[in-house]
Amino acid sequence: MTTENASAPASAPATVPAEPDVGPQQFVPVWCPNTPVRETFGTVVHRQLATGLSLSTGVPLDVHLTGFGCDRLDIVVTPAGDGAALIEVRAAAAATVRAEWRVPCLGATAYWTPDTSASRWLPPSWIAPRTVSLAKGAPVVSLVGNDDRALCTTAAAEVFAPLRIDGGVVEETNEFAFTVEQALTPDGPPLRLRIDIGGRHFAATLREVTDWWAEGLDHPGVAPAARMPAYSTWYSLHQNVDTAVVERQAALAAGIGCDSIIVDDGWQTADRTRGYGHCGDWEPNPVAFPDFAGHVAEVHRTGLAYLLWYALPFIGQHNDAWDRFKGMILREEPSMDAAVLDPRHPEVRAHLIEKISRAVEEWDMDGLKLDFIDRFAVADPPPAPDGADHATVHEGLRRLLADLDARLRRTRPDVIVEHRQPYVGPGLWPYATMVRATDCPLSPAENRQRTVDCRLTAGPLAVHADMITWNADERPEDVAVHLVNALFAVPQVSVDLDTQTPDQLATLRFWLGVSRRYVDVLQLGNLEPARPDLGYPQVRAHDRTTTVVARYAPLPVALPDRNAADGPQTLLVANADGDPTVILSAPRPEKVLVRIQDCRGEILSDTVLDLVAGVNPVTVPTGGLLTLTREH
């Protein structure tokens, strides 16, 4: 561990040049939460920091630190394993501290962030950096190179307050520049960075980031139902929900292997025109749900857990609560007939907690789907208003979620709470059970990419796919393709189960059964997605006994070495590609048992195969499953 400080002597000018000279730096406008960009700081201190790491070219990696608004930076560098280091920076006064460094773009193929709306292409360095906060995003990025190895993965430890983190190609030097910027105070948390240039698989570096974030964070655990298939009413019914239709779908869902039902928007209003103008009072529609507690008890008799949807930030213009709270908002959302409430007000938090906790306390719900938390992430929010008891929005939101969680767990200690991309940061882990991919209806490839992205930094949370839906005339093979694209997450099904054909239902039962049987390896095993630049055309997960590979393109499948210390005895290959010829690449000859099943789970063959070293073609139909078992 090394400790350094950089300070400006009393007689020195306001700006102290770094020693040695670091050359020209890419200009990025100074940014500070709640501070206009045009505001400038009178004192600036620079420091070029030796990290003790070496790039692949053999050149030492240095970090350039700039403190805007202070005359001294206190710095600690700590080794964090092979090719990784932790950097901690404290400021002597309130300041914005920026850390910048560059790595050569050698074999770079993708730029990974938790922002799943972004492409994996390498951006230019002059684009606006991402602002992440408690309500949106997570402070981690990774530059990925050949063989899916991370050229540089970096993360920040600040998971509550806003900070900026991003990277991009420096056109003048063909390097990739990373930038992290955080507002510091002398008595607040420091800027803490983790930089990893060890060259391991990018997913492994992200696992270490989540382990680092988890230090000191307490999580109450995940209820078993949160890791089992679920039924959602959103795509199948939208707002057209009532007691009878929900109970009918719940009974059918239990029969195909679901453990829970999530009732979405529509329960709180008789309006069926979408929009959020009827959010905020959170009273059941008395015509559709005349006896909510009795209805929940009926669903429980099917064996399903029951989760209820709430658009947490919204106060609708067609609610009684509008007049009470319209002066306690962060911004209006005219296109939604609603506004975003300001959680810095204790009255706002008390109202939401009282209304939402009724689901568990009075109606015996098993959990909640908390939607739109990212809407609290308002750029340049107004100053704390009169009556507020928190200065910042993230502090008010954290208090709201913590108090709501405590209230719910008094009644139901194993309460299930769903969050959704893009609010995926570790600061929210203590208040959630599961996190779902954001809406991507009828887009299996997008669902795959979003769930894999989410898995890579979800920490202790169960990851759910976006609701899986399909056209009524879809072939069972293509229904299976939808399900296989969500194989490494918890599937949420959202079709009218009353209208499915026998083949479609058989396909559902089979693949939901695979999800249930192999839940440990699929959801808790080591995840290794390939080629983020191509949208993960092959994904695998493994534990000590089993490897599961999903094939989304005509790529060969490498068999794990059975002679390795942790060589698995069972290999599953799910084929979501239109090409039925699956190439098994074996490291050495061996005899194996192979079962081939179609998309419905019907057994097509049980065979003993003598594999040769190298290429072994096997026919697996689209939507089908190969199960390879090694003889002892």
N, C-alpha and C positions, 0 to 999 in steps of 0.2 A: 504494500500500500504506500502510495506517495501522497504527500500533502503539499500544496502550493498556495500562494496568494498573489494576487496582482492588485496593486494600489497606485493611486496617483498622489505624489508628494504634494504638500501644501502649496509650494511655489510653482507647481507644474501647470501647464495649460489644461483646459477642461478635457481634452482628448489626449490619451496617452497611447503612443504607437506601440504595437506589439514588438517584442524582441525574440527571435529574429524576425525580419520582415517576411510576411506571408504572401505578398503579392496581391494583385487586385482581387476583390471579392465580388460575387454577384450581388447586385443591389436588391434588397428586399425592403419595402416600406416597414418602418417600425410599427408594431401592433401591440395593443394592450387592451384587455377586456374593459369595456365601458369607457374607453378613452378614444376620442376622435383621432384618426390617422394623422391629421395635420399637426397635432400637438408634438412638440419636440422636447428633448431632454437636454439640459445644459451640461451635464457631466457624462462622459462616456469613457469606459475603460476597456482595453483589449487584452487578450491573452492567447498565445499559441501554446497548446497543451500537448505534451507527449503522452500518448495512451499506453505505451509499452507494447502495442500490437504492430505487426508487420503485414503489409499488403502482399498479394501473390507475386508482385514484382520485386519484393525484398525491401521496398521503401517503407520507412516507418509511417504509421498512421497518426497524424496530428489532428487535433480538433481546435478550431478557431472560436474562441469565446468572446462575446461582446456584451458588456453590461451598460444599458442605457438608463441613466439616472442614478448611478452610484460610482464611487471612486475606488472600490475594492471588491474583488471576488475571492472567496475562499474555496479551494478546490481540493477534492480527494479523489484519487484514482485507485481502484482495487481490481486485481485480476479476478476473472470469473470463469475460470476453466480455459480449455484450449481454444485460443483465438478469440476470447471474449473479455470485456472489461466493463466495470461499472464506474461511472463518473458522477460525482456529487458536487454541485455548485451552490454556494450560498452568497447572498449579496449583503453588503453592509448597510444598505438603505433600500427603500422601495425602488424597484428597478425592473425593467424587462431584460431578460438575459437570452441571448441567441447563441446557439451552438451550431457550427457549420463544419462539415468535412467532406472530402471527396475521395472516391475510389475510381480506379480505371475501369472503363466499360470494356472488359475482356470477356467475350462469350456471353454477354448479357442477353437474356431472352424474354424476361418478364419483370414487371414491377407489381408486387403484391401489396394490397392494402385491404383492410376490412370493409372498405367502401365498395360494396358489390355493384354499385351503379357505374363504377369506373372500369375502363378496359384494362387489360393487363399489358398494354403497350407501354413503352418507355416515354414518359412525358418530357417536354423541355423544362429547363430549370426556371424559366420565366413565368410559368403559370402560377396562379394564386395558390398558396399552400392551403391544406385542409385545416379547418378549425375543428377540434374534437372536444367533447366535454362529457359530463355525466349523462346527458340526454341524447348524445349522438356520437357514434363512432367509437374508436379505441385507438390509443396512441402507440401504434406499431406499424412498421412498413418493412418490406424486404425486397431487395434487388436479387433476382434469381438468374442463374446462369446455366450453362450446359449440365446435363444429367440432373437437373432440378436441384442443384446445389446453391445455397445462398452465398452470393458474393458479399452481401452485407445485410444483416437484419438488425434493426434498431427499434427500441421502445423507450417510452418515458414512464416513470412511476406515478406521475400525477394523473389520477383517474377521476377526479371530481371537477376541478376548476377548468375553464377553457385553456387550451394551449394549441399552438400550431405545429404541425409536423408534416413534412413531405420531402420529396426529392425530385430531381430531374436531371436531364442530360445538359451538360455545359457544352454548347456547340463549339466554343473556341478551343477546347482542350480535349474533347471526346472523353470526358470524365462524367461521373454521376455524383451530383452534389446532394447532400442531405442537410436539412435544416430543422431544428427544433427550437421553439421560442416559447418562453413561459414567464409570466409575471411573478416576481418574488417580493417578499417582505422579510425584514430581519427576523421576525418571530414566526414566520410561516414555514411550510415545507420547502425543502430545497428543490432545485432542478436535479433530478436523478435520471441518468441515461444508462441503458444497456446496449452496448455495441458488440456485435458478433460477426467476425469475418473469418471464422474457422473453416468455412467451406463444406459444411455438412448439408444434408437434405434440408430444404427450406422448412418443411413441416416439423422436423426435429428442432430447429432453432425457434420456431414459434411455440412448440411445447415448452421449451425452457423459459420463454417469455411468460407464458401463462403460469408456470410454476413460480416465477419471480413475483408476478403480480399477486399470487395467492398467499405469499408470506404475510402473515398478520391479518388477513381477511378471513372472517368466520362465515361459513355457509351452513345452513341448517339441514342440508341433505335434500335428496330428490325422492319424492314419493314413487313407489313402484309403478303406479298407473301412468306417470309422466313419461316413462320409457316404453310404453306399449302403444300399439296403434290406436288412433283416435278417429272419431267421426266429427266433422264440422258441418254446420248448417249453411255456411256462407254462400259458396258457389251453387249448392244444390237448391237452396230455398231463398237465398238473400233475405229480404225483410218479411217474407211470407211465412212466418212462424206462428204456431199456436200450440196449445196443449196436445191436441190429437196428433198433429203431424210430427211433432218432436218425439212423442212417445212411440209412434209407429217406427220412425227411423231408428230410434234407440234400440228397439227390440230386434230389428234387422241387423243393426251394426254389431250387437252382441253376438249374433249368430255367425258373423264372418271373421271374428277375432279382434274386435275393438274393445278397449277397456274404459273408454271415456267418450263423452259427447260434449262438444263445445257449441253452445247456442250463441250465435252472433247477433248483430244489429237487427232490430225489429221487435224485440220483446218489450221495449219501453215505449212504443208508439203505435198508433193505428195508421200513421202515414206510411205510404209505400212508395214514395217518390225519391228515395235515397236522400243524401244530404244529412246534415247533423244538427238541424234546427231544433230537434226534439231531444237533445242530450242535455243533461244537467240536473233534472229533477229525479231521474232514475227511479220512476215508479212503473210497475208492470202495467201493460195494457190490460185493463180489467176484462175486456171482451175475449181477448186471446188467451189470457192467463188469469182466470178468476180465482184460482187457489194455487198460488205458486208453490207453497210448501207441500201441498198434497201432490202436485205434479212432479216435483223433485223426488218425492218418496216413491212415486210410480216408476220413474226412470231408474232409481236405485234398485228396484226389484228386478230389473233386467240384468243387474250386475255391473252397470256402468257408473263411473264417476261423472259428475255434472259440473261443467265450468260455464260461467256466464260472462258475456262481453261488456266492457265499459270503455268508452272513449274518454280516458282520464282527463285530458286538459280542456275539453270543450264545454262551453256553456252556450246552449242554443237560444236563438232569438224567439222561439215559440214555447219557451218554458217559463213557469212562474218564477224560477230562480234568476231569470235574465235581469229583471229590474233590480234585484238585490245586489247582483255581482257585476253588472256592466261597467262599474267604475273601478273594478279590481282585476283588470285584464292586462296582458302583455301586448296583445295585438288583436285586431279583428280579422276574421277569415270570411270575407263577404261571399265568396263562391260556395262556402259551406253553410251559410246562414248561422254562423257560430263565431265565437271568439275564444282565444286561449286564455285561461285563467292564470293569475299571477300567484304562484305558490308561496311568495314571500309574505302574503297576508295570512295570519292565523285563522281568520274567519273562512277563507277559502279552504284551507287544509281541513278544518273541523267539518265543514259541509261535506267535502268529498269522502272523508273517512267515515262519517256517520251514514251516508247514503250507501257507500260501497260495502261496508262491513255487514249490512243487512243480509246480503246474499248468503253469507256463511252463518251468521248468528240467528236469523229468523227463518230462512228458507232452506237451510242445511245443504248449501252448495259445497262441493269439494274444492272449488278453486275459481280463479278469475282469469279472464283474458284482458290484459290492460293494454289498450291500443293507443297509438299516436303520442307516446311519451316524447318522441323526437320533436314534437311541435313546441315543447318548452325551450328548445335550443334556439332562442331568438337572437339574431345578430344585433349588437348594440342595443340591449334592452334599456328601458328608461331607468333613471336612478330609483333607488328604493323609495316608494311612496310613503306618505303619512300612514301610520298604522301598521306598516310592515315590521316584522321582528327579525328579518334576515336581510343582509345588505345585498346579497347576490341571488340570482335565480337558482343556480346550482345548489346553494345552501338550502333554499326553501324547498326545492324538489327533493333533496336528500332527506330532509326532515319529514316531508309528506310521506315518502315511501317507507321510511323507517317506522313512523308512527302507525301507518296502515298495516305494515307487516306485523308489528307487535300486537295490534288489536286483533287481527285475524288469527294469529297463532294462539291467542288466549282461548279461543273456541276450538280451533282445529290446528294442532301443532304441525300436522303434515300437509298443510294447505298447498295447493298447486297454483302457481302464478305464471302465466305466459307473458313474455315480452317478445318483441319482434325487431328484426333488422329495420333501421340502422342503430337502434339503441342496444348495443352489444358489449359495452365496455365493462371492465371488471368492477368498477364502482357500483354497478347495479347487481352484481352477483348475489349479495346477501338478501336481496329483495325479490328474487325470481327463482323459479324452479326449472323453467324451460324457456328457450328462445326459438322463434320461428323465422324461417326465411320469409322475406317480404313477398307481397303478392306477385305471382307470375303465372296466371291461369293458362292452362294448355301449353306450357312451355317446359317440357321435360329437361332440356339441356340447361336452361336457366335455373330451374329448380335444383339440378345437380350442382351447378357452380355455386349457387348461393348457400346450399346446405354444407358443401365442403368448406367454403370460406368460413362459414360460421363455426363449423366443427374445429377449425384450426386454432381458434382463440376463445372457445366457449368455456374453458375451465370446467367447473363442476356441473354446469347446466346440461340438461338434456336438450338436444337440438332437434327441432321438428321441421319437416318439409312444409312448404306452402301447400295449401289444400290441393289434393289431386283430383282432377275432374277430367271428363272426356265426353265427346259426342255420343249420343245414344246408339249410333250405328258403328261405333269403333270396334275393330276386330279385337278379339281377346289377346292376340299377340302384341298389339299396340297398347292395350291397357297394361300389359306386363311391362312394356318399355317405360311407361310413366312410373310404375312402381319401382323398377330397377334403378331408375335415375334418382330415386329418393332412398336407395338401399342403406346408405350410411347415416341416415337420420330416422326419426320416428315418422312414419307415414300418417298423414291426416287425409282421410277420404271424404270427398264432398260431391257425391252424386246421389240422385234419387234411387235408393236401393230397391224400391218397389218396381222400378222399370227396367232393371238390369236383366240381361239374358242369362240362362243357366251357365253358358260358357264364361261370360263376364264375371259372374259370381264365383265360379270355380277358380278363375284366375286370381280374384281378390283373396279368396280363402287361402290359396296356396302361398302367394307371396307375403301376405300378412303373417302366415304361419312361419315362413322363413325368417321374417323380422323378429318374431317372438322367440323362436328356437335359438337363434344365434345372436340374441340381443347383446350378450357380453362382448363378443368380438366386434360386432358391427358398430356398437356405440361407445364401448369402453376400450377397445383394442387400439394399438398404434395405427394411426391413419397415415397412409402414404399416397397422396394424389400425385399423378404424373402430369407434367407439361401444363402448368397454369397458363402459358401463352396460347394453348390450344383448347382451353376450357375443360381440362381434366378428361382426356379421352379414355383413360384407364385409372381406376382407383382401387387400392387394396387396403385391407385392414387385417391385422394379425394379432394373435395372442400366443400362448405357449403351445397350444394344441391345434389351432385352426387358422387358416388363411382364407380370406374371402376376397375375390377379385371381381370387379364389375368391368365389363368390356363395352365401351360405347363407340368404338371404332375398330376397324379390322387390324388390330395390333396383336403381336404374339404375347402369350402369357408365360412369363418365366416362373418355373416351378421352384419353390424354396428347396434348398439342399437338405435332404433328409438326414445327412450325416452331420449337419451343423448342431451345435449345442442345443439350440432351441428349435430345431427342425420340426415343423408341425406335421401331424399325422393325417390331417384332413385338409383338402383344398376344395373350395367352392368357386366355380366360375359362372357368373350370371351374364348372359349374352343379351345386351340391349342393342346390338348392331344388326343390320339387315343381312350381313354375310354369316351364314351358318357354319363356315369352316373356321374352327378355333385352333390356332397353332399353339401347342404346348411345347415350350422350350425346356428340355430337361438337362441338368448339368452332368448326368451320368445315367447309364442304363439301370432300369429297375422295373419290378413287376408291381402293378397297382390294380385296385378294383375301381371301376368307373361306372357310375350310374348317370344316365341321361334322362331328364324329365322335360316335358314340354311346358308351355306357359300355364297350363292348368294343373300341373303337378303329376300328370299321367306318366308312368314309367315307360320310356321307349326302349331302353336296353339296360342290362346289367352285364358287364363284361370285365374279364381279366385282360389287361393290356400289358404287353411287354414294351415299355418305353425304351427308345434308343437315345443316346446322347445327342442332343440337338433338336431337330424339328419333328414334331409328332402331330399330324392333323387329326382332329376329332370333330364330328358333326354335332353341333348344338343348335337347335332351332332358335329363331328370334324369340326373345321372351322366355327362353328355357334356361335350365340349370344343369351344370355338370358338377357331380360330387365325386371327388377322387379320394380314395382311402388307401393308405399305404399298409401293406401287410407287415406284421410284426415278425 
